[in-house]
Amino acid sequence: MREKRVSKRDNLFVASRFVLPEHREMYIRIKAEELRYVPPGLDEEQMAEISGRIWEALQTGQGVVLTYYDGKSACGLTGKIAHVDQALKKIKLHTDKKTVWIPFSSLLAVELEAIS
């Protein structure tokens, strides 16, 4: 029975017989780090703009679209801000299905929904 040929492009470690397991693990870890999402840093002006939109939405009861970093990637939620806890630095957001606490530090953007 013939073995299936593997190109070096498809799998670097199957094609090479001289790669130690430690090197393979390190290579895989480095590649995973390269693919990891790194959230952008926000300056003071952007944070002030986000804070103003949160305050406006809280005062008017208007819905918002929050974009935040969940530790893995950027996520978005739509709902109404129920509470802003300044001591814990979190926002309580009511969506259609659940209530979520989102830390200020993970916020990337806040958009106000159009009033209908």
MDTraj code that builds the backbone (N, CA, C; nanometers):
import mdtraj as md
import numpy as np

residues = "MET ARG GLU LYS ARG VAL SER LYS ARG ASP ASN LEU PHE VAL ALA SER ARG PHE VAL LEU PRO GLU HIS ARG GLU MET TYR ILE ARG ILE LYS ALA GLU GLU LEU ARG TYR VAL PRO PRO GLY LEU ASP GLU GLU GLN MET ALA GLU ILE SER GLY ARG ILE TRP GLU ALA LEU GLN THR GLY GLN GLY VAL VAL LEU THR TYR TYR ASP GLY LYS SER ALA CYS GLY LEU THR GLY LYS ILE ALA HIS VAL ASP GLN ALA LEU LYS LYS ILE LYS LEU HIS THR ASP LYS LYS THR VAL TRP ILE PRO PHE SER SER LEU LEU ALA VAL GLU LEU GLU ALA ILE SER".split()
xyz = np.array([
    [0.0837, -0.1167, 0.0000],
    [0.0000, 0.0000, 0.0000],
    [0.0894, 0.1247, 0.0000],
    [0.0591, 0.2193, -0.0834],
    [0.1383, 0.3422, -0.0934],
    [0.0880, 0.4456, 0.0055],
    [0.1828, 0.5178, 0.0628],
    [0.1462, 0.6253, 0.1537],
    [0.1142, 0.7514, 0.0739],
    [0.0249, 0.8277, 0.1268],
    [-0.0122, 0.9536, 0.0627],
    [0.1024, 1.0529, 0.0785],
    [0.1415, 1.1174, -0.0289],
    [0.2497, 1.2155, -0.0253],
    [0.1981, 1.3451, 0.0364],
    [0.2808, 1.4061, 0.1194],
    [0.2449, 1.5307, 0.1851],
    [0.3427, 1.6379, 0.1402],
    [0.2886, 1.7467, 0.0914],
    [0.3759, 1.8548, 0.0484],
    [0.4220, 1.9351, 0.1693],
    [0.5382, 1.9977, 0.1594],
    [0.5910, 2.0769, 0.2690],
    [0.5033, 2.1984, 0.2973],
    [0.4373, 2.2461, 0.1955],
    [0.3487, 2.3603, 0.2149],
    [0.2273, 2.3233, 0.2992],
    [0.1754, 2.2042, 0.2785],
    [0.0556, 2.1629, 0.3504],
    [0.0834, 2.1350, 0.4984],
    [0.1918, 2.0656, 0.5266],
    [0.2229, 2.0348, 0.6650],
    [0.3737, 2.0275, 0.6818],
    [0.4288, 2.1276, 0.7402],
    [0.5725, 2.1401, 0.7576],
    [0.6301, 2.0254, 0.8393],
    [0.5583, 1.9786, 0.9394],
    [0.6144, 1.8816, 1.0315],
    [0.5993, 1.7372, 0.9850],
    [0.5018, 1.7071, 0.9044],
    [0.4888, 1.5717, 0.8518],
    [0.5958, 1.5481, 0.7465],
    [0.6278, 1.6494, 0.6705],
    [0.7260, 1.6353, 0.5634],
    [0.8691, 1.6307, 0.6165],
    [0.8926, 1.6794, 0.7346],
    [1.0273, 1.6819, 0.7907],
    [1.0416, 1.5747, 0.8973],
    [1.1493, 1.5010, 0.8918],
    [1.1718, 1.3946, 0.9895],
    [1.2570, 1.4413, 1.1059],
    [1.3129, 1.5603, 1.0998],
    [1.4081, 1.6047, 1.1998],
    [1.3550, 1.7153, 1.2901],
    [1.2264, 1.7223, 1.3090],
    [1.1676, 1.8253, 1.3939],
    [1.1337, 1.7626, 1.5285],
    [1.1853, 1.8229, 1.6326],
    [1.1561, 1.7744, 1.7671],
    [1.0149, 1.8151, 1.8084],
    [0.9512, 1.7365, 1.8927],
    [0.8152, 1.7711, 1.9376],
    [0.8083, 1.9092, 2.0045],
    [0.9140, 1.9461, 2.0765],
    [0.9147, 2.0777, 2.1421],
    [0.9134, 2.1898, 2.0393],
    [0.9858, 2.1698, 1.9305],
    [0.9892, 2.2714, 1.8248],
    [0.8547, 2.2817, 1.7556],
    [0.7906, 2.1683, 1.7339],
    [0.6583, 2.1666, 1.6712],
    [0.5580, 2.2421, 1.7580],
    [0.5578, 2.2157, 1.8891],
    [0.4661, 2.2833, 1.9802],
    [0.4914, 2.4337, 1.9832],
    [0.6195, 2.4723, 1.9840],
    [0.6538, 2.6136, 1.9850],
    [0.6070, 2.6817, 1.8564],
    [0.6238, 2.6156, 1.7429],
    [0.5803, 2.6700, 1.6141],
    [0.4287, 2.6894, 1.6128],
    [0.3559, 2.5921, 1.6612],
    [0.2088, 2.6004, 1.6655],
    [0.1655, 2.7133, 1.7586],
    [0.2325, 2.7286, 1.8732],
    [0.1996, 2.8349, 1.9677],
    [0.2269, 2.9732, 1.9066],
    [0.3376, 2.9862, 1.8350],
    [0.3703, 3.1139, 1.7703],
    [0.2668, 3.1486, 1.6638],
    [0.2263, 3.0506, 1.5839],
    [0.1247, 3.0746, 1.4808],
    [-0.0094, 3.1142, 1.5435],
    [-0.0445, 3.0515, 1.6553],
    [-0.1695, 3.0867, 1.7235],
    [-0.1626, 3.2300, 1.7763],
    [-0.0472, 3.2717, 1.8269],
    [-0.0297, 3.4089, 1.8743],
    [-0.0427, 3.5095, 1.7611],
    [0.0053, 3.4741, 1.6424],
    [-0.0050, 3.5635, 1.5272],
    [-0.1504, 3.5844, 1.4862],
    [-0.2341, 3.4818, 1.5045],
    [-0.3751, 3.4912, 1.4662],
    [-0.4618, 3.5542, 1.5748],
    [-0.4069, 3.5704, 1.6952],
    [-0.4832, 3.6238, 1.8072],
    [-0.5212, 3.7689, 1.7804],
    [-0.6441, 3.8029, 1.8144],
    [-0.6944, 3.9388, 1.7965],
    [-0.6436, 4.0274, 1.9096],
    [-0.5883, 4.1401, 1.8750],
    [-0.5423, 4.2374, 1.9736],
    [-0.6298, 4.3620, 1.9579],
    [-0.7028, 4.3974, 2.0629],
    [-0.7912, 4.5133, 2.0506],
    [-0.7111, 4.6425, 2.0379],
    [-0.7645, 4.7390, 1.9641],
    [-0.6933, 4.8664, 1.9509],
    [-0.6996, 4.9458, 2.0816],
    [-0.5952, 5.0192, 2.1085],
    [-0.5955, 5.1061, 2.2257],
    [-0.6719, 5.2343, 2.1944],
    [-0.7547, 5.2776, 2.2882],
    [-0.8338, 5.3993, 2.2674],
    [-0.7672, 5.5157, 2.3397],
    [-0.7652, 5.6309, 2.2734],
    [-0.7089, 5.7494, 2.3379],
    [-0.8172, 5.8187, 2.4218],
    [-0.7794, 5.9259, 2.4891],
    [-0.8715, 5.9954, 2.5796],
    [-0.9921, 6.0540, 2.5066],
    [-0.9704, 6.1036, 2.3854],
    [-1.0798, 6.1625, 2.3082],
    [-1.1847, 6.0568, 2.2717],
    [-1.1391, 5.9400, 2.2299],
    [-1.2315, 5.8321, 2.1955],
    [-1.3069, 5.7838, 2.3198],
    [-1.2378, 5.7738, 2.4330],
    [-1.3030, 5.7320, 2.5569],
    [-1.4072, 5.8353, 2.6015],
    [-1.3779, 5.9634, 2.5828],
    [-1.4740, 6.0683, 2.6176],
    [-1.5977, 6.0598, 2.5280],
    [-1.5764, 6.0300, 2.4001],
    [-1.6888, 6.0157, 2.3071],
    [-1.7757, 5.8956, 2.3460],
    [-1.7135, 5.7849, 2.3802],
    [-1.7875, 5.6659, 2.4232],
    [-1.8650, 5.6962, 2.5513],
    [-1.7998, 5.7629, 2.6447],
    [-1.8649, 5.7984, 2.7708],
    [-1.9859, 5.8890, 2.7478],
    [-1.9730, 5.9854, 2.6574],
    [-2.0849, 6.0745, 2.6254],
    [-2.2024, 5.9999, 2.5647],
    [-2.1740, 5.9071, 2.4767],
    [-2.2829, 5.8286, 2.4154],
    [-2.3516, 5.7392, 2.5180],
    [-2.2735, 5.6809, 2.6087],
    [-2.3323, 5.5977, 2.7137],
    [-2.4224, 5.6818, 2.8027],
    [-2.3753, 5.7999, 2.8406],
    [-2.4541, 5.8889, 2.9254],
    [-2.5823, 5.9317, 2.8551],
    [-2.5723, 5.9659, 2.7279],
    [-2.6908, 6.0067, 2.6514],
    [-2.7925, 5.8928, 2.6428],
    [-2.7429, 5.7711, 2.6163],
    [-2.8326, 5.6556, 2.6061],
    [-2.8978, 5.6252, 2.7397],
    [-2.8245, 5.6416, 2.8486],
    [-2.8794, 5.6172, 2.9818],
    [-2.9869, 5.7200, 3.0167],
    [-2.9638, 5.8455, 2.9816],
    [-3.0590, 5.9525, 3.0134],
    [-3.1858, 5.9440, 2.9291],
    [-3.1713, 5.9107, 2.8006],
    [-3.2871, 5.9092, 2.7104],
    [-3.3555, 5.7730, 2.7013],
    [-3.2899, 5.6686, 2.7489],
    [-3.3466, 5.5342, 2.7367],
    [-3.3332, 5.4780, 2.5962],
    [-3.2494, 5.5400, 2.5184],
    [-3.2289, 5.4994, 2.3793],
    [-3.1436, 5.3720, 2.3739],
    [-3.1694, 5.2892, 2.2741],
    [-3.0918, 5.1671, 2.2559],
    [-2.9527, 5.1956, 2.2029],
    [-2.8604, 5.1040, 2.2302],
    [-2.7221, 5.1202, 2.1854],
    [-2.6712, 4.9906, 2.1225],
    [-2.5685, 5.0064, 2.0416],
    [-2.4945, 4.8926, 1.9890],
    [-2.3541, 4.9039, 2.0469],
    [-2.3196, 4.8114, 2.1365],
    [-2.1893, 4.8118, 2.2006],
    [-2.0968, 4.7142, 2.1293],
    [-1.9780, 4.7588, 2.0964],
    [-1.8751, 4.6706, 2.0435],
    [-1.7691, 4.6602, 2.1524],
    [-1.7392, 4.5375, 2.1916],
    [-1.6448, 4.5175, 2.3006],
    [-1.5552, 4.3982, 2.2728],
    [-1.4480, 4.3886, 2.3494],
    [-1.3508, 4.2804, 2.3379],
    [-1.3805, 4.1788, 2.4472],
    [-1.4094, 4.0539, 2.4084],
    [-1.4456, 3.9517, 2.5067],
    [-1.3295, 3.8619, 2.5489],
    [-1.2094, 3.8981, 2.5141],
    [-1.0935, 3.8170, 2.5486],
    [-1.0415, 3.7367, 2.4312],
    [-1.1260, 3.7165, 2.3314],
    [-1.0863, 3.6409, 2.2130],
    [-1.1013, 3.7217, 2.0852],
    [-1.2113, 3.7954, 2.0759],
    [-1.2384, 3.8721, 1.9542],
    [-1.3324, 3.9881, 1.9868],
    [-1.3580, 4.0684, 1.8859],
    [-1.4519, 4.1800, 1.9021],
    [-1.5938, 4.1263, 1.8864],
    [-1.6813, 4.1627, 1.9790],
    [-1.8217, 4.1184, 1.9762],
    [-1.9118, 4.2410, 1.9814],
    [-2.0332, 4.2221, 1.9378],
    [-2.1297, 4.3308, 1.9411],
    [-2.2587, 4.2878, 2.0084],
    [-2.3195, 4.3773, 2.0832],
    [-2.4482, 4.3536, 2.1473],
    [-2.5362, 4.4756, 2.1289],
    [-2.6637, 4.4502, 2.1122],
    [-2.7614, 4.5575, 2.0993],
    [-2.8588, 4.5478, 2.2158],
    [-2.8850, 4.6600, 2.2790],
    [-2.9781, 4.6611, 2.3904],
    [-2.9902, 4.7995, 2.4502],
    [-3.0415, 4.8035, 2.5742],
    [-3.0573, 4.9304, 2.6457],
    [-2.9726, 4.9260, 2.7719],
    [-2.9082, 5.0379, 2.7994],
    [-2.8252, 5.0472, 2.9184],
    [-2.9155, 5.0664, 3.0390],
    [-2.9046, 4.9753, 3.1359],
    [-2.9885, 4.9805, 3.2544],
    [-2.9185, 5.0499, 3.3702],
    [-2.7865, 5.0316, 3.3779],
    [-2.7141, 5.0863, 3.4918],
    [-2.5669, 5.1034, 3.4555],
    [-2.5060, 5.2080, 3.5104],
    [-2.3624, 5.2286, 3.4960],
    [-2.3035, 5.2274, 3.6365],
    [-2.2230, 5.1287, 3.6667],
    [-2.1587, 5.1168, 3.7974],
    [-2.0199, 5.1776, 3.7886],
    [-2.0055, 5.2987, 3.8430],
    [-1.8788, 5.3694, 3.8323],
    [-1.7736, 5.3122, 3.9261],
    [-1.8149, 5.2517, 4.0360],
    [-1.7190, 5.1933, 4.1296],
    [-1.6530, 5.0688, 4.0692],
    [-1.7335, 4.9821, 4.0091],
    [-1.6811, 4.8603, 3.9466],
    [-1.6393, 4.8819, 3.8016],
    [-1.6735, 5.0006, 3.7484],
    [-1.6424, 5.0366, 3.6095],
    [-1.7019, 4.9356, 3.5117],
    [-1.8347, 4.9163, 3.5246],
    [-1.9081, 4.8247, 3.4375],
    [-2.0393, 4.8864, 3.3929],
    [-2.0898, 4.8353, 3.2812],
    [-2.2187, 4.8778, 3.2270],
    [-2.3122, 4.7577, 3.2281],
    [-2.4342, 4.7793, 3.2756],
    [-2.5348, 4.6735, 3.2735],
    [-2.6220, 4.6961, 3.1506],
    [-2.6206, 4.5989, 3.0592],
    [-2.6932, 4.6107, 2.9330],
    [-2.8023, 4.5054, 2.9267],
    [-2.9270, 4.5507, 2.9031],
    [-3.0391, 4.4580, 2.8839],
    [-3.0568, 4.4354, 2.7341],
    [-3.0412, 4.3099, 2.6909],
    [-3.0690, 4.2742, 2.5521],
    [-3.2045, 4.2051, 2.5489],
    [-3.2460, 4.1572, 2.4325],
    [-3.3749, 4.0886, 2.4219],
    [-3.3784, 3.9601, 2.5042],
    [-3.2668, 3.8909, 2.5119],
    [-3.2648, 3.7592, 2.5752],
    [-3.1975, 3.7551, 2.7116],
    [-3.1059, 3.8483, 2.7392],
    [-3.0292, 3.8382, 2.8630],
    [-2.9833, 3.9750, 2.9111],
    [-2.9267, 3.9744, 3.0312],
    [-2.8656, 4.0936, 3.0886],
    [-2.7166, 4.0667, 3.1012],
    [-2.6351, 4.1616, 3.0565],
    [-2.4903, 4.1424, 3.0526],
    [-2.4213, 4.2595, 3.1202],
    [-2.3178, 4.2287, 3.1993],
    [-2.2301, 4.3316, 3.2550],
    [-2.1063, 4.3381, 3.1683],
    [-2.0737, 4.4563, 3.1184],
    [-1.9578, 4.4750, 3.0312],
    [-1.8639, 4.5773, 3.0958],
    [-1.7373, 4.5401, 3.1170],
    [-1.6419, 4.6352, 3.1759],
    [-1.6090, 4.7495, 3.0796],
    [-1.5871, 4.8683, 3.1348],
    [-1.5479, 4.9831, 3.0525],
    [-1.4212, 4.9540, 2.9745],
    [-1.3275, 4.8841, 3.0375],
    [-1.1972, 4.8604, 2.9762],
    [-1.2050, 4.7758, 2.8494],
    [-1.3135, 4.6992, 2.8333],
    [-1.3250, 4.6154, 2.7138],
    [-1.4041, 4.6818, 2.6011],
    [-1.4600, 4.8021, 2.6243],
    [-1.5385, 4.8710, 2.5211],
    [-1.4490, 4.9195, 2.4070],
    [-1.4965, 4.8984, 2.2862],
    [-1.4272, 4.9463, 2.1671],
    [-1.5046, 5.0585, 2.0973],
    [-1.6386, 5.0476, 2.0972],
    [-1.7224, 5.1499, 2.0326],
    [-1.8644, 5.1425, 2.0874],
    [-1.9319, 5.2554, 2.0837],
    [-2.0733, 5.2643, 2.1243],
    [-2.1449, 5.3471, 2.0183],
    [-2.2507, 5.2888, 1.9628],
    [-2.3337, 5.3592, 1.8643],
    [-2.4760, 5.3664, 1.9165],
    [-2.5378, 5.4825, 1.9037],
    [-2.6771, 5.4988, 1.9431],
    [-2.7673, 5.4481, 1.8319],
    [-2.8733, 5.3775, 1.8711],
    [-2.9693, 5.3306, 1.7712],
    [-3.0587, 5.4462, 1.7282],
    [-3.1058, 5.4380, 1.6052],
    [-3.1956, 5.5402, 1.5534],
    [-3.3289, 5.5322, 1.6276],
    [-3.3835, 5.6481, 1.6616],
    [-3.5120, 5.6524, 1.7313],
    [-3.6226, 5.6325, 1.6278],
    [-3.7091, 5.5329, 1.6577],
    [-3.8174, 5.5052, 1.5621],
    [-3.9515, 5.5376, 1.6194],
])
top = md.Topology()
chain = top.add_chain()
for i, resn in enumerate(residues, 1):
    res = top.add_residue(resn, chain, resSeq=i)
    for name in ("N", "CA", "C"):
        top.add_atom(name, md.element.get_by_symbol(name[0]), res)
traj = md.Trajectory(xyz[None], top)
